[in-house]
Amino acid sequence: MSGEALERRKAWEPSVYYALGKESFHFAGHDISIRESLDTFGALIWPGAVALCQFLENNQQSVSLMDKAVLELGAGTGLLSIVASLLGAWVTATDLPDILSNLTFNLTRNTRGRCRYMPQVAALAWGQHLERDFPRGGCRYDYVLAADVVYHHDYLEELLATIGHFCRPGSRTALLWANKVRFQSDLRFTERLRSAFHTTVVCELPQQEVVIYRATARE
C-alpha cells in the first residue's frame, strides 16, 4: 500500500482496535457487549455511533424514542439500534447482506428480554430496490438514524437518495445523523443535505470532532 493510500485509510479507520474484537458500553441502564469483526469496516464501532447513543440517552425529553418507529441506515455492529431499542423504539436495523449476521448476533444478545419491541434486521443497499423493499405506502418511520455513514466511498448520491426515500415530504420523518469529518466528501455531502432538507445542528462535540444533525424534508 502506498504512503498516500495508507494515510487516507488511517484518516477514517477507528483510532483504537478493541481487544478480541469486543467492546462494552453502558446505556439506558444496561450493559451492552458488542462483538466486532475486523474483516469489514461495517462491523467496527465508529465514534459517531457512540456520540449519537449518548445524545439520545441524554435528550429523551426533546427526542423521545418511546413507541416510535425507527430505521437505522448502515447499522454495522448494531450499537445504535440496540440503544434505540432500549429507549423504547420499534427498530429496523439495516445494512448490507454480509453485515447482517454479526448485526443480528449483537442485537439479539443485547435486547432479548430487555425491550418493549424486539429489533428487526433487514438488508438495504443504498439506492437499490427502495420502493420494492420499503414501499412508501407501507413503511413510515418517525426517525431515521445514521452514524458515520459518510466517508471515503462512492455511494454518497445513493445515500442521499435513500434518505430522501424515507424522509419524504409529508412523512414528518426526521433524520438524526452523526458524522466525524474526515474528507472533503464529508463537507460536500453536508452541503447537499442542507440544500435538499431542512437541516439543523443539534449537537457539536469538538473533542470527538463529531457533529449531530437533524434533517426533515422540505415541503
C-alpha positions as CSV (number, residue, x, y, z in Angstrom):
1,M,0.0,0.0,0.0
2,S,1.4,3.4,-1.0
3,G,2.1,6.1,1.7
4,E,-0.7,8.3,0.4
5,A,-3.2,5.4,0.4
6,L,-2.1,4.4,3.9
7,E,-2.7,7.9,5.2
8,R,-6.1,8.1,3.6
9,R,-7.0,4.8,5.2
10,K,-5.8,5.9,8.6
11,A,-7.9,9.0,8.4
12,W,-11.2,7.2,8.6
13,E,-10.3,4.0,10.4
14,P,-11.1,3.9,14.2
15,S,-8.1,5.1,16.2
16,V,-8.3,2.1,18.5
17,Y,-8.9,-1.6,17.7
18,Y,-10.5,-3.3,20.6
19,A,-9.0,-6.4,22.2
20,L,-10.5,-9.6,20.9
21,G,-12.9,-7.6,18.8
22,K,-15.2,-6.9,21.7
23,E,-16.2,-3.7,23.4
24,S,-18.6,-2.9,26.4
25,F,-20.8,0.1,26.9
26,H,-23.5,1.2,29.4
27,F,-26.5,2.9,28.0
28,A,-30.1,3.2,29.1
29,G,-29.4,1.4,32.3
30,H,-28.0,-1.7,30.7
31,D,-24.6,-3.1,30.0
32,I,-24.0,-3.7,26.3
33,S,-21.4,-6.1,24.8
34,I,-20.6,-5.6,21.2
35,R,-18.8,-8.2,19.1
36,E,-16.8,-6.5,16.3
37,S,-15.3,-8.0,13.2
38,L,-12.0,-6.8,11.7
39,D,-13.0,-8.3,8.4
40,T,-15.1,-5.3,7.3
41,F,-15.4,-1.7,8.2
42,G,-19.1,-2.1,8.6
43,A,-18.6,-4.3,11.7
44,L,-16.5,-1.8,13.7
45,I,-17.6,0.7,16.2
46,W,-17.3,4.3,15.0
47,P,-17.2,7.5,17.0
48,G,-20.4,8.9,15.5
49,A,-22.4,5.9,16.8
50,V,-21.2,6.3,20.3
51,A,-21.9,10.1,20.1
52,L,-25.4,9.6,18.8
53,C,-26.1,7.0,21.5
54,Q,-25.0,9.5,24.2
55,F,-27.2,12.2,22.6
56,L,-30.3,10.0,22.5
57,E,-29.8,8.9,26.1
58,N,-29.2,12.5,27.3
59,N,-32.0,14.1,25.4
60,Q,-35.0,11.9,25.9
61,Q,-37.4,14.8,26.6
62,S,-36.7,16.5,23.3
63,V,-36.1,13.3,21.3
64,S,-38.3,10.7,22.8
65,L,-38.0,7.3,21.1
66,M,-40.6,5.6,23.3
67,D,-43.0,3.7,21.0
68,K,-41.5,5.4,17.9
69,A,-40.7,3.6,14.6
70,V,-37.0,3.9,13.9
71,L,-34.9,2.9,11.0
72,E,-31.1,2.8,11.1
73,L,-29.0,3.1,7.9
74,G,-25.7,1.4,7.9
75,A,-26.3,-0.2,11.3
76,G,-22.9,-2.0,11.4
77,T,-22.4,-3.6,14.8
78,G,-25.8,-2.6,15.9
79,L,-24.8,-0.4,18.9
80,L,-27.1,2.5,17.9
81,S,-30.0,0.2,17.1
82,I,-29.6,-1.5,20.5
83,V,-29.6,1.8,22.4
84,A,-32.7,3.0,20.4
85,S,-34.4,-0.3,21.3
86,L,-33.5,0.0,25.0
87,L,-35.0,3.5,24.9
88,G,-38.4,2.1,23.8
89,A,-38.3,2.3,20.0
90,W,-39.5,-0.2,17.4
91,V,-36.3,-0.5,15.4
92,T,-35.4,-1.8,12.0
93,A,-31.6,-2.1,11.6
94,T,-30.4,-2.2,8.0
95,D,-27.1,-2.8,6.3
96,L,-25.5,-4.8,3.5
97,P,-26.2,-8.6,3.5
98,D,-22.6,-9.6,4.6
99,I,-23.0,-7.4,7.7
100,L,-26.3,-8.9,8.9
101,S,-25.0,-12.0,10.7
102,N,-22.9,-10.1,13.2
103,L,-25.5,-7.4,13.4
104,T,-28.2,-9.9,14.3
105,F,-26.0,-11.6,16.9
106,N,-25.3,-8.3,18.7
107,L,-28.9,-7.2,18.6
108,T,-30.2,-10.5,19.9
109,R,-27.7,-10.7,22.7
110,N,-28.3,-7.2,24.0
111,T,-32.1,-6.7,23.6
112,R,-33.7,-10.1,24.3
113,G,-35.9,-9.7,27.4
114,R,-34.9,-6.1,27.8
115,C,-37.0,-4.1,25.3
116,R,-40.6,-3.3,24.5
117,Y,-40.0,-4.4,20.9
118,M,-37.5,-6.8,19.5
119,P,-35.5,-5.0,16.8
120,Q,-35.8,-6.2,13.2
121,V,-32.9,-6.7,10.7
122,A,-33.2,-6.0,7.0
123,A,-30.8,-5.8,4.1
124,L,-30.6,-2.4,2.5
125,A,-28.1,-1.4,-0.2
126,W,-28.4,2.4,-0.6
127,G,-30.4,3.5,-3.6
128,Q,-31.3,0.0,-4.6
129,H,-34.9,-1.5,-4.7
130,L,-36.1,1.0,-2.2
131,E,-39.7,1.1,-3.3
132,R,-39.8,-2.7,-3.6
133,D,-38.3,-3.5,-0.2
134,F,-39.6,-0.4,1.7
135,P,-42.7,0.8,-0.2
136,R,-43.8,4.3,0.6
137,G,-47.3,3.3,1.4
138,G,-46.3,0.7,3.9
139,C,-43.2,2.0,5.6
140,R,-43.3,5.1,7.7
141,Y,-40.7,5.9,10.4
142,D,-40.6,8.6,13.0
143,Y,-36.8,8.7,12.9
144,V,-34.0,7.6,10.6
145,L,-30.7,7.2,12.4
146,A,-27.3,7.2,10.7
147,A,-23.8,7.4,12.2
148,D,-20.6,7.8,10.3
149,V,-22.2,6.6,7.1
150,V,-20.3,9.4,5.1
151,Y,-16.7,8.5,4.5
152,H,-14.4,7.7,1.6
153,H,-16.8,5.7,-0.6
154,D,-18.6,6.1,-4.0
155,Y,-22.2,5.9,-2.9
156,L,-23.0,9.3,-1.5
157,E,-25.6,10.1,-4.1
158,E,-27.3,6.7,-3.4
159,L,-27.1,7.5,0.3
160,L,-28.8,10.9,-0.3
161,A,-31.5,9.2,-2.4
162,T,-32.1,6.7,0.3
163,I,-32.5,9.4,3.0
164,G,-34.9,11.1,0.6
165,H,-37.0,8.0,0.2
166,F,-37.6,7.7,3.9
167,C,-37.6,11.4,4.8
168,R,-40.0,12.5,2.0
169,P,-42.4,15.5,2.0
170,G,-45.5,14.8,4.2
171,S,-43.8,12.0,6.1
172,R,-42.7,14.1,9.1
173,T,-39.8,11.6,9.4
174,A,-36.7,13.2,10.9
175,L,-33.1,12.2,10.2
176,L,-30.6,12.2,13.0
177,W,-27.1,11.9,11.5
178,A,-23.9,11.9,13.5
179,N,-20.7,12.4,11.5
180,K,-17.0,12.8,12.1
181,V,-15.5,14.9,9.3
182,R,-12.5,13.2,7.6
183,F,-12.6,14.2,4.0
184,Q,-13.8,16.9,1.7
185,S,-16.5,14.4,0.7
186,D,-18.0,14.8,4.2
187,L,-18.3,18.6,3.6
188,R,-19.8,18.2,0.2
189,F,-22.4,15.7,1.4
190,T,-23.3,18.1,4.3
191,E,-23.9,20.9,1.8
192,R,-26.0,18.6,-0.4
193,L,-28.0,17.6,2.6
194,R,-28.5,21.2,3.7
195,S,-29.8,22.1,0.2
196,A,-32.2,19.2,0.0
197,F,-33.6,19.2,3.5
198,H,-34.3,21.5,6.4
199,T,-31.1,20.8,8.4
200,T,-30.0,22.0,11.8
201,V,-27.1,21.2,14.1
202,V,-28.4,19.7,17.3
203,C,-25.1,18.8,19.0
204,E,-21.4,19.5,18.4
205,L,-18.7,17.5,20.2
206,P,-15.3,19.3,19.4
207,Q,-13.2,16.8,21.3
208,Q,-14.5,13.9,19.2
209,E,-14.8,16.1,16.1
210,V,-18.4,14.8,15.7
211,V,-21.4,16.9,14.7
212,I,-25.0,15.6,15.0
213,Y,-27.6,17.0,12.5
214,R,-31.4,16.8,12.4
215,A,-32.9,17.0,8.9
216,T,-36.5,16.9,7.6
217,A,-38.0,17.1,4.1
218,R,-38.7,20.4,2.5
219,E,-42.4,20.6,1.9
